[in-house]
Amino acid sequence: MSVRGRHALPTGPRSQVDPQRTAAHEMFDADVASNRLGIELVSAVGGAAEARMRITDGMVNGHRIAHGGFVFLLADTAFALACNSHGPATVAAGGEITFVRPAREGDLLVARATERTRYGRSGIYDVTVTREGGEVVAEFRGHSRVLRPAPGAVGDRPAVADHG
């Protein structure tokens, strides 16, 4: 799925905007859902990340505003990029969102994630989703968990069933 026309984002590999590649870039390159929705990785380094997405006609609900699930997905993607920018495979342990303003078809949303704290294998991240012009659309808070390497795994390949 690609976004075309006057609202199109730049074409090409979606994680090539930031020349400093991190583990988050590798994760994003394999993220089929985010890439098919047209999410673009702008930057991901040092516990911070920025991603953006254009709201298309297929993302609006019966009120003709962006479905909250798509706004959540963008915020969650920025959160994942920020917490994976350090290197070890990290997943969401939880996340919540507050919708502040509606987004509409054609809006370019930008999600900026910031690490608040990391402790042990856990972390807390805040994400602000804005539209062009800086109006806040949503505020998201995510809780992360670094996965333990699988026994005998190479590098930081995660154990699939490790939640503890």
WOMO-V831661 format. One record per residue. N is the residue number from 1. RES is the residue in three letters. SS is DSSP state (a for helix, b for strand, c for the rest). PSI is psi in radians with two decimals (999 if undefined). NEAR is the number of other ideal C-beta (glycine too) atoms within 10 Angstrom. Layout:
N RES SS PSI NEAR
N RES SS PSI NEAR
This chain:
1 MET c 2.21 8
2 SER c 2.69 9
3 VAL c 2.21 16
4 ARG c 2.97 9
5 GLY a -2.78 8
6 ARG a -0.29 5
7 HIS a 0.15 14
8 ALA c 2.54 11
9 LEU c 2.90 17
10 PRO c 2.59 8
11 THR c 3.03 9
12 GLY c -3.09 9
13 PRO c 2.25 12
14 ARG c -0.33 20
15 SER c 0.39 24
16 GLN c -0.03 13
17 VAL c -0.78 18
18 ASP c 2.04 17
19 PRO c -0.30 6
20 GLN c 1.68 10
21 ARG c 2.41 14
22 THR c -3.13 20
23 ALA a -0.50 18
24 ALA a -0.63 27
25 HIS a -0.74 22
26 GLU a -0.77 13
27 MET a -0.79 20
28 PHE a -0.66 25
29 ASP a -0.52 14
30 ALA c 0.00 8
31 ASP c 1.58 19
32 VAL a -0.79 7
33 ALA a -0.91 9
34 SER a -0.73 24
35 ASN a -0.71 18
36 ARG a -0.45 10
37 LEU c -0.04 19
38 GLY c 0.25 19
39 ILE c 2.40 25
40 GLU b 2.27 24
41 LEU b 2.09 26
42 VAL b -0.81 18
43 SER b 2.67 22
44 ALA b 1.78 29
45 VAL b 2.48 16
46 GLY c 0.62 12
47 GLY c 0.13 18
48 ALA b 2.67 16
49 ALA b 2.73 30
50 GLU b 2.33 20
51 ALA b 2.71 32
52 ARG b 2.76 22
53 MET b 2.40 27
54 ARG b 2.31 19
55 ILE c 2.10 26
56 THR c 3.01 19
57 ASP a -0.45 8
58 GLY a 0.01 10
59 MET a 0.08 23
60 VAL b 2.66 18
61 ASN c -2.94 12
62 GLY c -0.26 6
63 HIS c 0.03 9
64 ARG c 0.50 10
65 ILE c 2.85 18
66 ALA b 2.29 25
67 HIS c 2.31 16
68 GLY a -0.48 14
69 GLY a -0.60 12
70 PHE a -0.63 20
71 VAL a -0.74 24
72 PHE a -0.78 18
73 LEU a -0.74 18
74 LEU a -0.82 28
75 ALA a -0.74 29
76 ASP a -0.63 21
77 THR a -0.78 26
78 ALA a -0.72 34
79 PHE a -0.84 28
80 ALA a -0.70 26
81 LEU a -0.75 33
82 ALA a -0.82 31
83 CYS a -0.32 30
84 ASN a -0.06 24
85 SER c -0.29 23
86 HIS c -0.42 18
87 GLY c -1.04 13
88 PRO c 2.54 15
89 ALA c 2.18 20
90 THR b 2.43 27
91 VAL b 2.93 14
92 ALA b 2.34 14
93 ALA b -0.34 14
94 GLY b 2.84 10
95 GLY b 2.60 17
96 GLU b 2.69 11
97 ILE b 2.55 18
98 THR b 2.13 9
99 PHE b 2.15 16
100 VAL c -0.77 13
101 ARG c 2.67 13
102 PRO c 2.62 18
103 ALA c 2.69 26
104 ARG c 2.85 14
105 GLU c 2.32 15
106 GLY c -0.34 15
107 ASP c 2.40 20
108 LEU b 2.01 17
109 LEU b 2.44 23
110 VAL b 2.22 19
111 ALA b 2.13 28
112 ARG b 2.05 19
113 ALA b 2.45 27
114 THR b 2.30 16
115 GLU b 2.23 19
116 ARG b -0.77 11
117 THR b 2.64 9
118 ARG b 2.41 16
119 TYR b 2.15 7
120 GLY c -2.20 7
121 ARG c 0.16 15
122 SER b 2.79 14
123 GLY b 2.81 22
124 ILE b 2.32 17
125 TYR b 2.45 28
126 ASP b 2.45 16
127 VAL b 2.24 27
128 THR b 2.23 18
129 VAL b 2.15 28
130 THR b 2.86 20
131 ARG b 2.93 19
132 GLU c 2.39 11
133 GLY c -0.18 7
134 GLY c 0.01 8
135 GLU c 2.27 12
136 VAL b 2.24 12
137 VAL b -0.69 22
138 ALA b 2.71 23
139 GLU b 2.31 15
140 PHE b 2.47 23
141 ARG b 2.24 16
142 GLY b 2.56 24
143 HIS b 2.23 15
144 SER b 2.85 23
145 ARG b 2.16 19
146 VAL b 2.27 21
147 LEU c 2.55 18
148 ARG c 2.51 16
149 PRO b 2.54 16
150 ALA c 2.55 14
151 PRO c 2.22 6
152 GLY c 0.15 6
153 ALA c 2.67 12
154 VAL c 2.37 7
155 GLY c -2.41 9
156 ASP c 0.68 15
157 ARG c 2.19 12
158 PRO b 2.70 16
159 ALA c 2.28 13
160 VAL c -0.73 7
161 ALA c 0.20 8
162 ASP c 1.95 15
163 HIS c 0.02 9
164 GLY c 999 6
